[in-house]
Amino acid sequence: MEEIVAATGWQAHSVRGAMSGALGKKLGLVVTSKKEGRGRVSRIDQPAR
């Protein structure tokens, strides 16, 4: 998450919203997020067919 915020200049809540809204709902991708040692890490997968 921190890398995306730094690269885009967006606020963290905007990045999360884009991931869940645009990628998750509109494109139908599966977005998962979990805490790891370096912070929160999001993963984007295609749904199972």
PyMOL Python script that loads the backbone (N, CA, C, O; Angstrom):
from pymol import cmd

cmd.read_pdbstr("""\
ATOM      1  N   MET A   1       0.824  -1.189   0.000  1.00  0.00           N
ATOM      2  CA  MET A   1       0.000   0.000   0.000  1.00  0.00           C
ATOM      3  C   MET A   1       0.870   1.256   0.000  1.00  0.00           C
ATOM      4  O   MET A   1       0.612   2.198  -0.749  1.00  0.00           O
ATOM      5  N   GLU A   2       1.892   1.262   0.836  1.00  0.00           N
ATOM      6  CA  GLU A   2       2.741   2.455   0.938  1.00  0.00           C
ATOM      7  C   GLU A   2       3.425   2.790  -0.380  1.00  0.00           C
ATOM      8  O   GLU A   2       3.611   3.960  -0.714  1.00  0.00           O
ATOM      9  N   GLU A   3       3.799   1.746  -1.133  1.00  0.00           N
ATOM     10  CA  GLU A   3       4.455   1.968  -2.418  1.00  0.00           C
ATOM     11  C   GLU A   3       3.498   2.616  -3.422  1.00  0.00           C
ATOM     12  O   GLU A   3       3.902   3.483  -4.198  1.00  0.00           O
ATOM     13  N   ILE A   4       2.237   2.197  -3.406  1.00  0.00           N
ATOM     14  CA  ILE A   4       1.256   2.771  -4.326  1.00  0.00           C
ATOM     15  C   ILE A   4       0.963   4.216  -3.957  1.00  0.00           C
ATOM     16  O   ILE A   4       0.850   5.071  -4.835  1.00  0.00           O
ATOM     17  N   VAL A   5       0.839   4.496  -2.664  1.00  0.00           N
ATOM     18  CA  VAL A   5       0.605   5.867  -2.196  1.00  0.00           C
ATOM     19  C   VAL A   5       1.759   6.765  -2.630  1.00  0.00           C
ATOM     20  O   VAL A   5       1.536   7.879  -3.105  1.00  0.00           O
ATOM     21  N   ALA A   6       2.991   6.286  -2.470  1.00  0.00           N
ATOM     22  CA  ALA A   6       4.168   7.076  -2.853  1.00  0.00           C
ATOM     23  C   ALA A   6       4.230   7.289  -4.366  1.00  0.00           C
ATOM     24  O   ALA A   6       4.569   8.376  -4.833  1.00  0.00           O
ATOM     25  N   ALA A   7       3.900   6.248  -5.125  1.00  0.00           N
ATOM     26  CA  ALA A   7       3.995   6.336  -6.586  1.00  0.00           C
ATOM     27  C   ALA A   7       2.922   7.232  -7.192  1.00  0.00           C
ATOM     28  O   ALA A   7       3.179   7.941  -8.165  1.00  0.00           O
ATOM     29  N   THR A   8       1.714   7.204  -6.619  1.00  0.00           N
ATOM     30  CA  THR A   8       0.602   7.966  -7.191  1.00  0.00           C
ATOM     31  C   THR A   8       0.428   9.342  -6.566  1.00  0.00           C
ATOM     32  O   THR A   8      -0.116  10.251  -7.191  1.00  0.00           O
ATOM     33  N   GLY A   9       0.895   9.491  -5.327  1.00  0.00           N
ATOM     34  CA  GLY A   9       0.649  10.741  -4.617  1.00  0.00           C
ATOM     35  C   GLY A   9      -0.753  10.809  -4.031  1.00  0.00           C
ATOM     36  O   GLY A   9      -1.163  11.855  -3.528  1.00  0.00           O
ATOM     37  N   TRP A  10      -1.495   9.702  -4.090  1.00  0.00           N
ATOM     38  CA  TRP A  10      -2.857   9.644  -3.561  1.00  0.00           C
ATOM     39  C   TRP A  10      -2.815   9.390  -2.063  1.00  0.00           C
ATOM     40  O   TRP A  10      -1.810   8.922  -1.527  1.00  0.00           O
ATOM     41  N   GLN A  11      -3.917   9.702  -1.396  1.00  0.00           N
ATOM     42  CA  GLN A  11      -4.097   9.353  -0.003  1.00  0.00           C
ATOM     43  C   GLN A  11      -4.395   7.856   0.089  1.00  0.00           C
ATOM     44  O   GLN A  11      -4.917   7.265  -0.856  1.00  0.00           O
ATOM     45  N   ALA A  12      -4.064   7.247   1.223  1.00  0.00           N
ATOM     46  CA  ALA A  12      -4.262   5.804   1.394  1.00  0.00           C
ATOM     47  C   ALA A  12      -5.726   5.405   1.209  1.00  0.00           C
ATOM     48  O   ALA A  12      -6.005   4.361   0.621  1.00  0.00           O
ATOM     49  N   HIS A  13      -6.671   6.222   1.705  1.00  0.00           N
ATOM     50  CA  HIS A  13      -8.078   5.873   1.562  1.00  0.00           C
ATOM     51  C   HIS A  13      -8.520   5.906   0.099  1.00  0.00           C
ATOM     52  O   HIS A  13      -9.421   5.162  -0.289  1.00  0.00           O
ATOM     53  N   SER A  14      -7.902   6.754  -0.710  1.00  0.00           N
ATOM     54  CA  SER A  14      -8.230   6.809  -2.136  1.00  0.00           C
ATOM     55  C   SER A  14      -7.726   5.563  -2.863  1.00  0.00           C
ATOM     56  O   SER A  14      -8.407   5.023  -3.735  1.00  0.00           O
ATOM     57  N   VAL A  15      -6.535   5.118  -2.496  1.00  0.00           N
ATOM     58  CA  VAL A  15      -5.981   3.902  -3.096  1.00  0.00           C
ATOM     59  C   VAL A  15      -6.854   2.709  -2.743  1.00  0.00           C
ATOM     60  O   VAL A  15      -7.178   1.898  -3.611  1.00  0.00           O
ATOM     61  N   ARG A  16      -7.238   2.592  -1.474  1.00  0.00           N
ATOM     62  CA  ARG A  16      -8.095   1.474  -1.062  1.00  0.00           C
ATOM     63  C   ARG A  16      -9.439   1.522  -1.791  1.00  0.00           C
ATOM     64  O   ARG A  16      -9.955   0.487  -2.213  1.00  0.00           O
ATOM     65  N   GLY A  17      -9.994   2.704  -1.937  1.00  0.00           N
ATOM     66  CA  GLY A  17     -11.270   2.846  -2.642  1.00  0.00           C
ATOM     67  C   GLY A  17     -11.162   2.464  -4.104  1.00  0.00           C
ATOM     68  O   GLY A  17     -12.061   1.816  -4.639  1.00  0.00           O
ATOM     69  N   ALA A  18     -10.085   2.852  -4.757  1.00  0.00           N
ATOM     70  CA  ALA A  18      -9.881   2.492  -6.156  1.00  0.00           C
ATOM     71  C   ALA A  18      -9.729   0.982  -6.305  1.00  0.00           C
ATOM     72  O   ALA A  18     -10.252   0.385  -7.245  1.00  0.00           O
ATOM     73  N   MET A  19      -9.017   0.382  -5.378  1.00  0.00           N
ATOM     74  CA  MET A  19      -8.826  -1.073  -5.442  1.00  0.00           C
ATOM     75  C   MET A  19     -10.141  -1.806  -5.257  1.00  0.00           C
ATOM     76  O   MET A  19     -10.455  -2.711  -6.030  1.00  0.00           O
ATOM     77  N   SER A  20     -10.906  -1.439  -4.259  1.00  0.00           N
ATOM     78  CA  SER A  20     -12.149  -2.173  -3.997  1.00  0.00           C
ATOM     79  C   SER A  20     -13.234  -1.792  -4.998  1.00  0.00           C
ATOM     80  O   SER A  20     -13.999  -2.655  -5.429  1.00  0.00           O
ATOM     81  N   GLY A  21     -13.316  -0.535  -5.370  1.00  0.00           N
ATOM     82  CA  GLY A  21     -14.375  -0.094  -6.271  1.00  0.00           C
ATOM     83  C   GLY A  21     -14.095  -0.412  -7.722  1.00  0.00           C
ATOM     84  O   GLY A  21     -14.822  -1.187  -8.344  1.00  0.00           O
ATOM     85  N   ALA A  22     -13.047   0.181  -8.269  1.00  0.00           N
ATOM     86  CA  ALA A  22     -12.761   0.021  -9.696  1.00  0.00           C
ATOM     87  C   ALA A  22     -12.278  -1.381 -10.027  1.00  0.00           C
ATOM     88  O   ALA A  22     -12.761  -1.995 -10.979  1.00  0.00           O
ATOM     89  N   LEU A  23     -11.347  -1.885  -9.265  1.00  0.00           N
ATOM     90  CA  LEU A  23     -10.791  -3.197  -9.574  1.00  0.00           C
ATOM     91  C   LEU A  23     -11.695  -4.322  -9.102  1.00  0.00           C
ATOM     92  O   LEU A  23     -11.904  -5.301  -9.818  1.00  0.00           O
ATOM     93  N   GLY A  24     -12.227  -4.183  -7.900  1.00  0.00           N
ATOM     94  CA  GLY A  24     -13.046  -5.252  -7.340  1.00  0.00           C
ATOM     95  C   GLY A  24     -14.425  -5.341  -7.943  1.00  0.00           C
ATOM     96  O   GLY A  24     -14.829  -6.405  -8.414  1.00  0.00           O
ATOM     97  N   LYS A  25     -15.156  -4.243  -7.937  1.00  0.00           N
ATOM     98  CA  LYS A  25     -16.547  -4.285  -8.364  1.00  0.00           C
ATOM     99  C   LYS A  25     -16.704  -4.140  -9.874  1.00  0.00           C
ATOM    100  O   LYS A  25     -17.453  -4.899 -10.488  1.00  0.00           O
ATOM    101  N   LYS A  26     -16.021  -3.192 -10.471  1.00  0.00           N
ATOM    102  CA  LYS A  26     -16.229  -2.937 -11.900  1.00  0.00           C
ATOM    103  C   LYS A  26     -15.525  -3.946 -12.792  1.00  0.00           C
ATOM    104  O   LYS A  26     -16.082  -4.343 -13.815  1.00  0.00           O
ATOM    105  N   LEU A  27     -14.320  -4.372 -12.437  1.00  0.00           N
ATOM    106  CA  LEU A  27     -13.582  -5.320 -13.268  1.00  0.00           C
ATOM    107  C   LEU A  27     -13.768  -6.767 -12.817  1.00  0.00           C
ATOM    108  O   LEU A  27     -13.386  -7.695 -13.530  1.00  0.00           O
ATOM    109  N   GLY A  28     -14.351  -6.958 -11.643  1.00  0.00           N
ATOM    110  CA  GLY A  28     -14.623  -8.297 -11.152  1.00  0.00           C
ATOM    111  C   GLY A  28     -13.394  -9.046 -10.655  1.00  0.00           C
ATOM    112  O   GLY A  28     -13.406 -10.275 -10.579  1.00  0.00           O
ATOM    113  N   LEU A  29     -12.335  -8.321 -10.319  1.00  0.00           N
ATOM    114  CA  LEU A  29     -11.139  -8.962  -9.789  1.00  0.00           C
ATOM    115  C   LEU A  29     -11.292  -9.182  -8.293  1.00  0.00           C
ATOM    116  O   LEU A  29     -12.067  -8.492  -7.631  1.00  0.00           O
ATOM    117  N   VAL A  30     -10.557 -10.135  -7.770  1.00  0.00           N
ATOM    118  CA  VAL A  30     -10.588 -10.429  -6.339  1.00  0.00           C
ATOM    119  C   VAL A  30      -9.430  -9.677  -5.686  1.00  0.00           C
ATOM    120  O   VAL A  30      -8.266  -9.916  -6.006  1.00  0.00           O
ATOM    121  N   VAL A  31      -9.759  -8.768  -4.768  1.00  0.00           N
ATOM    122  CA  VAL A  31      -8.746  -7.987  -4.067  1.00  0.00           C
ATOM    123  C   VAL A  31      -8.704  -8.462  -2.618  1.00  0.00           C
ATOM    124  O   VAL A  31      -9.701  -8.384  -1.901  1.00  0.00           O
ATOM    125  N   THR A  32      -7.543  -8.955  -2.194  1.00  0.00           N
ATOM    126  CA  THR A  32      -7.366  -9.368  -0.809  1.00  0.00           C
ATOM    127  C   THR A  32      -6.302  -8.497  -0.174  1.00  0.00           C
ATOM    128  O   THR A  32      -5.414  -7.989  -0.859  1.00  0.00           O
ATOM    129  N   SER A  33      -6.389  -8.329   1.119  1.00  0.00           N
ATOM    130  CA  SER A  33      -5.449  -7.481   1.837  1.00  0.00           C
ATOM    131  C   SER A  33      -5.131  -8.124   3.180  1.00  0.00           C
ATOM    132  O   SER A  33      -6.021  -8.620   3.870  1.00  0.00           O
ATOM    133  N   LYS A  34      -3.849  -8.109   3.541  1.00  0.00           N
ATOM    134  CA  LYS A  34      -3.474  -8.625   4.855  1.00  0.00           C
ATOM    135  C   LYS A  34      -2.254  -7.875   5.366  1.00  0.00           C
ATOM    136  O   LYS A  34      -1.472  -7.317   4.597  1.00  0.00           O
ATOM    137  N   LYS A  35      -2.116  -7.877   6.686  1.00  0.00           N
ATOM    138  CA  LYS A  35      -0.980  -7.218   7.308  1.00  0.00           C
ATOM    139  C   LYS A  35       0.227  -8.145   7.280  1.00  0.00           C
ATOM    140  O   LYS A  35       0.134  -9.322   7.629  1.00  0.00           O
ATOM    141  N   GLU A  36       1.344  -7.602   6.865  1.00  0.00           N
ATOM    142  CA  GLU A  36       2.607  -8.326   6.884  1.00  0.00           C
ATOM    143  C   GLU A  36       3.621  -7.478   7.626  1.00  0.00           C
ATOM    144  O   GLU A  36       3.289  -6.403   8.124  1.00  0.00           O
ATOM    145  N   GLY A  37       4.842  -7.949   7.702  1.00  0.00           N
ATOM    146  CA  GLY A  37       5.875  -7.233   8.429  1.00  0.00           C
ATOM    147  C   GLY A  37       6.124  -5.817   7.948  1.00  0.00           C
ATOM    148  O   GLY A  37       6.458  -4.943   8.747  1.00  0.00           O
ATOM    149  N   ARG A  38       5.968  -5.578   6.662  1.00  0.00           N
ATOM    150  CA  ARG A  38       6.227  -4.242   6.109  1.00  0.00           C
ATOM    151  C   ARG A  38       4.989  -3.368   6.032  1.00  0.00           C
ATOM    152  O   ARG A  38       5.053  -2.247   5.528  1.00  0.00           O
ATOM    153  N   GLY A  39       3.855  -3.868   6.529  1.00  0.00           N
ATOM    154  CA  GLY A  39       2.608  -3.107   6.505  1.00  0.00           C
ATOM    155  C   GLY A  39       1.526  -3.894   5.805  1.00  0.00           C
ATOM    156  O   GLY A  39       1.626  -5.115   5.685  1.00  0.00           O
ATOM    157  N   ARG A  40       0.499  -3.218   5.345  1.00  0.00           N
ATOM    158  CA  ARG A  40      -0.612  -3.882   4.679  1.00  0.00           C
ATOM    159  C   ARG A  40      -0.237  -4.143   3.228  1.00  0.00           C
ATOM    160  O   ARG A  40       0.258  -3.259   2.529  1.00  0.00           O
ATOM    161  N   VAL A  41      -0.481  -5.375   2.788  1.00  0.00           N
ATOM    162  CA  VAL A  41      -0.152  -5.803   1.439  1.00  0.00           C
ATOM    163  C   VAL A  41      -1.435  -6.249   0.760  1.00  0.00           C
ATOM    164  O   VAL A  41      -2.169  -7.080   1.294  1.00  0.00           O
ATOM    165  N   SER A  42      -1.708  -5.693  -0.428  1.00  0.00           N
ATOM    166  CA  SER A  42      -2.898  -6.069  -1.188  1.00  0.00           C
ATOM    167  C   SER A  42      -2.485  -6.944  -2.352  1.00  0.00           C
ATOM    168  O   SER A  42      -1.407  -6.778  -2.924  1.00  0.00           O
ATOM    169  N   ARG A  43      -3.356  -7.875  -2.693  1.00  0.00           N
ATOM    170  CA  ARG A  43      -3.096  -8.783  -3.797  1.00  0.00           C
ATOM    171  C   ARG A  43      -4.331  -8.760  -4.696  1.00  0.00           C
ATOM    172  O   ARG A  43      -5.465  -8.772  -4.217  1.00  0.00           O
ATOM    173  N   ILE A  44      -4.091  -8.728  -6.003  1.00  0.00           N
ATOM    174  CA  ILE A  44      -5.177  -8.693  -6.978  1.00  0.00           C
ATOM    175  C   ILE A  44      -5.110  -9.973  -7.801  1.00  0.00           C
ATOM    176  O   ILE A  44      -4.095 -10.263  -8.435  1.00  0.00           O
ATOM    177  N   ASP A  45      -6.202 -10.738  -7.784  1.00  0.00           N
ATOM    178  CA  ASP A  45      -6.302 -11.990  -8.528  1.00  0.00           C
ATOM    179  C   ASP A  45      -7.519 -11.952  -9.426  1.00  0.00           C
ATOM    180  O   ASP A  45      -8.454 -11.184  -9.200  1.00  0.00           O
ATOM    181  N   GLN A  46      -7.496 -12.793 -10.447  1.00  0.00           N
ATOM    182  CA  GLN A  46      -8.684 -12.982 -11.264  1.00  0.00           C
ATOM    183  C   GLN A  46      -9.583 -13.969 -10.535  1.00  0.00           C
ATOM    184  O   GLN A  46      -9.085 -14.878  -9.870  1.00  0.00           O
ATOM    185  N   PRO A  47     -10.887 -13.809 -10.646  1.00  0.00           N
ATOM    186  CA  PRO A  47     -11.802 -14.747  -9.994  1.00  0.00           C
ATOM    187  C   PRO A  47     -11.692 -16.132 -10.621  1.00  0.00           C
ATOM    188  O   PRO A  47     -11.321 -16.272 -11.787  1.00  0.00           O
ATOM    189  N   ALA A  48     -12.014 -17.135  -9.845  1.00  0.00           N
ATOM    190  CA  ALA A  48     -12.027 -18.505 -10.352  1.00  0.00           C
ATOM    191  C   ALA A  48     -13.159 -18.647 -11.358  1.00  0.00           C
ATOM    192  O   ALA A  48     -14.242 -18.094 -11.167  1.00  0.00           O
ATOM    193  N   ARG A  49     -12.910 -19.377 -12.410  1.00  0.00           N
ATOM    194  CA  ARG A  49     -13.933 -19.521 -13.453  1.00  0.00           C
ATOM    195  C   ARG A  49     -14.521 -20.876 -13.451  1.00  0.00           C
ATOM    196  O   ARG A  49     -15.398 -21.170 -14.263  1.00  0.00           O
TER     197      ARG A  49
END
""", "prot")
cmd.dss("prot")
cmd.show_as("cartoon", "prot")
cmd.util.cbc("prot")
cmd.orient("prot")
